[in-house]
Amino acid sequence: MPRWFKGHIALVGDAEYCASPISGMGTSLGLCGAYVLADELSRHPDDAHAFAAYEKLMRPYVAQAQSVHKFAPRLASPYSRLGIAIGHAVLRIATVPGFKTLFGKILSPKADAIKLPSY
Ligand SMILES: Cc1cc2nc3c(=O)[nH]c(=O)nc-3n(C[C@H](O)[C@H](O)[C@H](O)COP(=O)(O)OP(=O)(O)OC[C@H]3O[C@@H](n4cnc5c(N)ncnc54)[C@H](O)[C@@H]3O)c2cc1C
């Protein structure tokens, strides 16, 4: 969403920054978001500053997690019989030991755009 908060309301997790299920990042984003938001709220006297600090810290991490290759969600949710066949073939190859790491690198986005503060 273009904005993560309004007034006294801020969003966390899938409600705010739902990454593709194939990114494998949704749970990490939700947990990190809750951790950061909780602590920013305890450190700032007013919600607006706490929410802004939360968004500033989390947004690059979220953007990174959302940047999965366009073909990856299509591969996971094919629209046709051919798509299903291709998906199955790719998954079969992806389970071969050498390819597993390679596919992980291609399909999963990096997750290093945040340095979690030790509150
Ligand atoms: C197929 C699939 C595979 C996935 N694989 C991975 C993975 O490998 N790794 C990973 O990290 N993430 C994965 N995810 C994503 C991950 O499951 C989500 O990102 C994560 O669960 C989001 O947590 P959340 O608390 O934000 O939302 P949710 O888990 O959706 O929790 C929201 C809760 O709010 C409740 N709710 C909704 N409306 C109301 C209401 N009006 N009143 C009260 N309660 C309400 C819902 O019942 C729900 O319990 C996957 C998701 C899918 C669908």
The ligand as a Tripos MOL2 file, in Angstrom:
@<TRIPOS>MOLECULE
LIG
   53    58     1     0     0
SMALL
NO_CHARGES

@<TRIPOS>ATOM
      1 C1          0.0010  -21.2640    0.0950 C.3       1 LIG1
      2 C2          0.8250  -20.3580    0.9750 C.ar      1 LIG1
      3 C3          2.1420  -20.6840    1.2490 C.ar      1 LIG1
      4 C4          2.9210  -19.8490    2.0590 C.ar      1 LIG1
      5 N1          4.2190  -20.1970    2.3100 N.ar      1 LIG1
      6 C5          4.9550  -19.4320    3.1220 C.ar      1 LIG1
      7 C6          6.2980  -19.8070    3.4510 C.ar      1 LIG1
      8 O1          6.8240  -20.8180    3.0140 O.2       1 LIG1
      9 N2          7.0090  -18.9730    4.2710 N.ar      1 LIG1
     10 C7          6.4600  -17.8340    4.7930 C.ar      1 LIG1
     11 O2          7.1420  -17.1180    5.5440 O.2       1 LIG1
     12 N3          5.2040  -17.4650    4.5000 N.ar      1 LIG1
     13 C8          4.4320  -18.2310    3.6830 C.ar      1 LIG1
     14 N4          3.1460  -17.8690    3.3990 N.ar      1 LIG1
     15 C9          2.6420  -16.5810    3.8820 C.3       1 LIG1
     16 C10         2.2620  -16.5870    5.3530 C.3       1 LIG1
     17 O3          1.3600  -17.6480    5.6260 O.3       1 LIG1
     18 C11         1.5940  -15.2420    5.6490 C.3       1 LIG1
     19 O4          2.4020  -14.1880    5.1450 O.3       1 LIG1
     20 C12         1.3930  -15.0250    7.1400 C.3       1 LIG1
     21 O5          0.5670  -16.0440    7.6760 O.3       1 LIG1
     22 C13         0.7500  -13.6650    7.3830 C.3       1 LIG1
     23 O6          0.4490  -13.5160    8.7460 O.3       1 LIG1
     24 P1         -0.5500  -12.4260    9.1920 P.3       1 LIG1
     25 O7         -0.6400  -12.5860   10.6980 O.co2     1 LIG1
     26 O8         -0.1860  -11.1010    8.6420 O.co2     1 LIG1
     27 O9         -1.9570  -12.7990    8.5180 O.3       1 LIG1
     28 P2         -2.8400  -14.1020    8.7190 P.3       1 LIG1
     29 O10        -2.0060  -15.2920    9.0610 O.co2     1 LIG1
     30 O11        -3.7160  -14.1730    7.5080 O.co2     1 LIG1
     31 O12        -3.7030  -13.7740   10.0040 O.3       1 LIG1
     32 C14        -4.8210  -12.9110    9.9390 C.3       1 LIG1
     33 C15        -5.8270  -13.4320   10.9570 C.3       1 LIG1
     34 O13        -6.8950  -12.4700   11.0610 O.3       1 LIG1
     35 C16        -8.1030  -13.1700   11.1360 C.3       1 LIG1
     36 N5         -9.1720  -12.2590   10.7120 N.ar      1 LIG1
     37 C17        -9.5050  -11.8460    9.4570 C.ar      1 LIG1
     38 N6        -10.5340  -11.0030    9.4910 N.ar      1 LIG1
     39 C18       -10.8580  -10.8470   10.7910 C.ar      1 LIG1
     40 C19       -11.8480  -10.0780   11.4810 C.ar      1 LIG1
     41 N7        -12.7000   -9.2910   10.8130 N.pl3     1 LIG1
     42 N8        -11.9030  -10.1680   12.8260 N.ar      1 LIG1
     43 C20       -11.0130  -10.9440   13.5070 C.ar      1 LIG1
     44 N9        -10.0540  -11.6920   12.9170 N.ar      1 LIG1
     45 C21        -9.9860  -11.6430   11.5800 C.ar      1 LIG1
     46 C22        -7.9190  -14.3740   10.2070 C.3       1 LIG1
     47 O14        -8.8250  -15.4050   10.5110 O.3       1 LIG1
     48 C23        -6.4680  -14.7470   10.5260 C.3       1 LIG1
     49 O15        -6.3830  -15.6570   11.6040 O.3       1 LIG1
     50 C24         2.3540  -18.6840    2.5980 C.ar      1 LIG1
     51 C25         1.0000  -18.3690    2.3310 C.ar      1 LIG1
     52 C26         0.2510  -19.1860    1.5270 C.ar      1 LIG1
     53 C27        -1.1980  -18.8460    1.2680 C.3       1 LIG1
@<TRIPOS>BOND
     1     1     2 1
     2     2     3 ar
     3     2    52 ar
     4     3     4 ar
     5     4     5 ar
     6     4    50 ar
     7     5     6 ar
     8     6     7 ar
     9     6    13 1
    10     7     8 2
    11     7     9 ar
    12     9    10 ar
    13    10    11 2
    14    10    12 ar
    15    12    13 ar
    16    13    14 ar
    17    14    15 1
    18    14    50 ar
    19    15    16 1
    20    16    17 1
    21    16    18 1
    22    18    19 1
    23    18    20 1
    24    20    21 1
    25    20    22 1
    26    22    23 1
    27    23    24 1
    28    24    25 2
    29    24    26 1
    30    24    27 1
    31    27    28 1
    32    28    29 2
    33    28    30 1
    34    28    31 1
    35    31    32 1
    36    32    33 1
    37    33    34 1
    38    33    48 1
    39    34    35 1
    40    35    36 1
    41    35    46 1
    42    36    37 ar
    43    36    45 ar
    44    37    38 ar
    45    38    39 ar
    46    39    40 ar
    47    39    45 ar
    48    40    41 1
    49    40    42 ar
    50    42    43 ar
    51    43    44 ar
    52    44    45 ar
    53    46    47 1
    54    46    48 1
    55    48    49 1
    56    50    51 ar
    57    51    52 ar
    58    52    53 1
@<TRIPOS>SUBSTRUCTURE
     1 LIG1         1 GROUP 0 **** ****
